[in-house]
Amino acid sequence: MRSRTARRGAAMLVGLGLLVGACSSGGSGESETSGSGTPGADTSLADVKKAGVLVVATEGTYRPFSFHEGGSGDLTGFDVDIARAVGEKLGVDVKFEETQWDAIFAGLDAGRFDMIANQVTLTPERIAKYTFSTPYTVSTGVLVVRSDNTSISSFDDLKGKTSAQSLTSVWSDLAKEHGATVEAVEGWAQAVALVEQKRVDATINDKLTYLDYTTTENASGIKTVAETDDTSQSAFPFAKGSDSLVGAVNDALAELSADGTLAEISTKYFGEDVTH
C-alpha cells in the first residue's frame, strides 16, 4: 500500500458495507478488553478524555489525505482535517504521530496511537484484526481517456486498446479482463501523461485520485467515461477492545455529516462530497 493506485485499488470489494456493519462499533459500552488489550472494562474513551488528547497516526506524505504543504509546511489534508474535526467534537486535542506506512499498524498494535487516519481501506483481513469506525470515504474506479476520445465510452470498449496501468494494481487486472493491452507505468502521474500525449488510449484508477488531479492540475485534456459498480470504503482503524472510543468517534462522524462539515472538507480537496 505504498502507491496510491495499489493502496486503494487492491481492496475494491463487493458488498463491503455488510462487513463494516458487522465489525464497526456504536455506542460507548464496555467490552471484554480495554483499549490497551488488558482484561477488564473498556477504558479507551475514558483514557483519551483523561489525557485530553487523541493520538492519531498518519503518514504525512500522502497527498491529498495527509501531507505538508510545500513539503515543509504544517500538516494538512483530507484525513487530517476530518480527524481534527472529530477531536473537536470529542472535546480533546489531536496529536498526530507521523509514521511510515509499513510501521503504522505495528504502532497501533503496540498502543502508541489511539487510531489511524490515513485512508485505510476496509478489507476482510483488516476487519478481522482491528475495529473500524463508520466509513468516511467511499470511492469507485474510473476509466479515463482523452477529452477528444469518442471510441471508448465503457470498460468493454477497452478491447483491443492500450491502457496505462501499474502492473501490481487491481486496475491492471480490470483492464486486462476487458481485453486491453497494458502499458506498464509506475503510477497515476505517468499514466495520465501517456493518455494526454496520445501514447495510450486510456487508464483506470481510483476516482479520488482523478478528483485530486482535476482540482490541482489543468485536467482539460482528459475525462472519465465509465465508473465501476464496486466501491471501496475507508475508515479509522482502532485496536480491538476500543469500543467506547470507536462509538464516540462514530457519534462525532455522524454529527459532522449532519452539520455538513464532512461535505465541506471533501469539497475543499476533491470538488465534491466523497464521504458517502
C-alpha positions in Angstrom: 0.0 0.0 0.0 2.7 2.4 -1.0 1.4 3.8 -4.3 -2.0 5.5 -4.5 -3.1 3.0 -7.2 -2.2 -0.1 -5.2 -3.2 1.4 -1.9 -6.8 1.8 -2.7 -7.2 -0.4 -5.8 -6.2 -3.6 -4.1 -9.3 -3.5 -1.8 -12.3 -3.0 -4.1 -14.9 -5.2 -2.6 -18.4 -6.1 -3.4 -20.9 -5.7 -0.5 -18.2 -4.5 1.9 -20.8 -2.4 3.7 -22.1 -5.6 5.2 -18.7 -6.3 6.7 -18.5 -2.8 8.1 -21.9 -3.0 9.8 -20.8 -6.3 11.4 -17.5 -5.0 12.7 -17.9 -1.3 13.5 -19.0 -0.4 17.0 -21.6 2.1 18.0 -22.3 3.5 21.4 -19.9 3.5 24.3 -20.5 0.4 26.4 -18.0 -2.0 27.9 -16.1 -4.8 26.2 -14.0 -7.7 27.5 -10.7 -5.9 27.0 -9.6 -2.3 27.4 -8.1 -0.3 24.6 -4.6 -1.5 25.6 -5.6 -5.1 25.5 -5.7 -5.6 29.3 -8.6 -7.7 30.6 -11.4 -5.7 32.2 -13.6 -2.8 31.4 -13.1 -0.9 28.2 -11.4 2.4 29.2 -10.4 3.6 25.8 -12.7 6.7 25.7 -12.1 7.5 29.4 -8.3 7.3 28.8 -8.5 9.8 25.9 -10.8 12.1 27.9 -8.5 12.0 30.9 -5.4 12.7 28.8 -7.2 15.4 26.8 -5.5 14.2 23.7 -6.4 11.8 20.8 -3.2 10.4 19.4 -3.6 9.8 15.7 -1.1 8.0 13.4 -0.7 9.3 9.8 2.0 9.2 7.1 2.2 12.9 6.3 3.4 12.1 2.8 0.2 11.0 1.1 -1.4 14.0 -0.7 -4.2 15.0 -0.6 -5.0 12.9 2.5 -2.1 13.6 4.8 0.8 15.9 3.7 2.8 19.0 4.3 2.0 22.0 2.1 5.1 22.8 0.0 6.8 19.8 1.6 7.8 21.6 4.8 4.6 23.4 5.9 2.1 22.5 8.5 0.5 19.0 8.4 -2.8 19.2 6.4 -5.0 17.0 4.2 -8.4 15.5 3.9 -7.9 12.8 6.6 -6.1 15.3 8.9 -8.9 17.8 8.7 -11.5 15.1 9.5 -9.5 13.8 12.4 -9.2 17.3 13.8 -12.9 17.8 13.5 -13.6 14.6 15.3 -11.3 15.6 18.1 -13.1 18.9 18.4 -16.4 17.0 18.8 -14.9 14.8 21.5 -13.6 17.9 23.3 -9.9 16.8 23.1 -6.8 17.9 21.3 -5.5 15.8 18.4 -1.8 14.9 18.3 -0.6 13.5 15.0 2.3 11.0 15.0 3.8 10.8 11.5 4.7 7.2 10.8 5.8 5.3 7.7 3.0 3.1 6.3 5.0 -0.1 6.8 5.0 0.6 10.6 1.7 2.2 11.1 -0.3 -0.9 12.2 2.5 -2.1 14.4 2.3 1.2 16.2 -1.4 0.7 16.7 -0.8 -2.8 18.0 1.8 -1.5 20.5 -0.6 1.1 21.9 1.4 4.1 20.6 -1.7 5.5 18.8 -5.4 5.7 19.6 -6.3 5.5 15.9 -5.0 5.8 12.3 -6.1 8.5 9.9 -4.5 7.6 6.6 -7.2 6.5 4.1 -7.1 2.9 5.3 -9.3 0.8 3.1 -11.5 -1.8 4.7 -10.6 -5.4 3.8 -11.7 -8.6 5.4 -8.3 -9.2 6.8 -8.1 -5.8 8.5 -11.6 -6.0 9.8 -10.8 -9.3 11.4 -7.8 -7.8 13.3 -9.0 -4.2 14.1 -12.1 -2.3 15.0 -13.1 0.3 12.4 -15.2 3.5 12.6 -18.0 4.0 10.2 -16.5 4.8 6.7 -15.9 8.4 5.9 -14.7 7.9 2.3 -16.4 6.0 -0.5 -14.9 5.6 -3.9 -15.1 3.8 -7.2 -12.7 3.1 -10.1 -13.0 5.3 -13.1 -12.0 4.9 -16.8 -10.1 7.9 -18.0 -9.5 8.9 -21.7 -8.5 12.0 -23.7 -11.2 14.6 -23.9 -11.4 14.2 -27.7 -11.7 10.3 -27.5 -15.0 9.1 -29.0 -14.2 5.4 -29.3 -14.2 4.5 -25.6 -17.4 5.0 -23.5 -17.4 1.9 -21.4 -15.0 -0.7 -20.0 -16.0 -3.1 -22.7 -14.6 -0.6 -25.3 -11.1 -1.3 -24.0 -10.9 -4.5 -26.1 -8.0 -4.0 -28.5 -7.0 -0.7 -26.9 -3.9 0.1 -24.8 -4.3 1.1 -21.1 -1.5 2.5 -18.9 -1.5 0.7 -15.5 0.7 -0.2 -12.6 1.2 -3.9 -13.1 0.6 -4.8 -9.4 -2.7 -3.0 -9.1 -6.3 -4.3 -9.4 -6.8 -1.7 -12.2 -4.3 -3.5 -14.4 -6.3 -6.7 -13.9 -9.5 -4.9 -14.7 -8.1 -3.5 -17.9 -6.8 -7.0 -19.0 -10.2 -8.6 -18.2 -11.8 -6.2 -20.7 -9.3 -7.0 -23.4 -6.9 -4.1 -23.1 -3.2 -4.4 -23.7 -1.5 -2.9 -20.6 1.3 -0.4 -20.8 3.3 -0.7 -17.6 3.7 2.6 -15.6 4.9 3.4 -12.1 1.7 5.3 -11.1 -1.0 7.8 -11.9 1.2 10.7 -12.9 2.9 8.7 -15.6 -0.3 7.0 -16.8 -2.2 10.3 -17.2 0.7 11.8 -19.0 0.7 9.0 -21.6 -3.1 9.4 -22.1 -2.7 13.2 -22.6 0.2 12.6 -25.0 -1.9 10.1 -27.0 0.6 7.4 -26.4 -2.1 5.1 -24.9 -5.8 5.1 -25.2 -6.8 5.0 -21.5 -6.1 4.4 -17.9 -8.1 3.1 -15.0 -7.6 4.5 -11.4 -9.3 5.4 -8.2 -11.9 8.2 -8.5 -10.3 10.1 -5.6 -7.0 10.1 -7.5 -8.8 11.6 -10.5 -10.7 14.2 -8.5 -7.5 15.3 -6.7 -5.8 15.7 -10.1 -8.7 17.8 -11.5 -8.7 20.1 -8.5 -4.9 20.7 -8.5 -3.9 20.5 -12.2 -5.2 21.5 -15.6 -7.3 18.5 -16.5 -8.9 19.8 -19.6 -7.2 17.2 -21.7 -8.9 14.2 -20.0 -12.3 13.0 -19.0 -14.0 10.0 -17.3 -16.3 7.8 -19.4 -17.2 4.9 -17.0 -17.2 4.0 -13.4 -17.1 0.7 -11.6 -20.1 -0.7 -9.7 -17.9 -1.9 -6.9 -16.9 0.6 -4.2 -14.1 0.8 -1.7 -14.5 2.4 1.7 -12.0 3.9 4.1 -12.4 4.4 7.8 -10.4 5.0 11.0 -8.8 1.7 12.5 -8.6 1.2 16.2 -7.2 -1.6 18.4 -9.7 -4.3 19.3 -11.3 -3.6 22.6 -11.6 0.2 21.9 -15.4 0.0 21.5 -16.2 3.0 23.7 -13.8 5.3 21.8 -15.0 4.0 18.5 -18.6 4.6 19.5 -17.7 8.2 20.4 -15.9 8.7 17.1 -18.8 7.3 15.2 -21.1 9.7 17.0 -18.8 12.6 16.1 -18.7 11.5 12.4 -22.5 11.3 12.4 -22.7 14.9 13.7 -20.1 16.1 11.2 -22.1 14.5 8.4 -25.3 16.0 9.6 -24.0 19.5 10.0 -22.2 19.5 6.6 -18.7 19.5 7.9 -17.6 16.3 6.1 -19.1 17.5 2.8 -17.3 20.9 3.3 -13.9 19.2 3.9 -14.5 16.8 1.0 -15.3 19.6 -1.4 -12.2 21.5 -0.3 -10.0 18.7 -1.5 -12.0 16.9 -4.2 -14.5 19.3 -5.5 -17.4 17.1 -4.5 -18.6 15.1 -1.5 -16.9 11.7 -1.4 -17.9 10.8 2.2 -20.9 8.7 1.4 
